[in-house]
Amino acid sequence: MKEKELFQDPRWTEYQDVKPLKIKVPFTEKDKKNIEEFRKFIDEKAKKDTKNK
């Protein structure tokens, strides 16, 4: 009985357009700064790990 009811919701039975999912959102200045800091952190971590080996 539950198996028949499981996928009867409109979100499963009706087509949904995917265009809204393809929107490109530009990075903010804060995002760019965080990305830059993260890359520096990864580079430093990689240098330390290669020196230890």
Phi, psi and omega in degrees: 000316180291330180296325179289327181278343190301311185249033179267351179297142181302333179293341177263332187261343182252145179292137176243129180291139182261002181304318179299337181282344184265013181285133175266124179255120181292150178289144173274170178298324178295318178298315180299318179296316180297320179296316180298314179297321180294317179296320177298316179300315180296317179299316179295319179297318180295321179296317180296319182292324179286330177290325181288339183268000000 
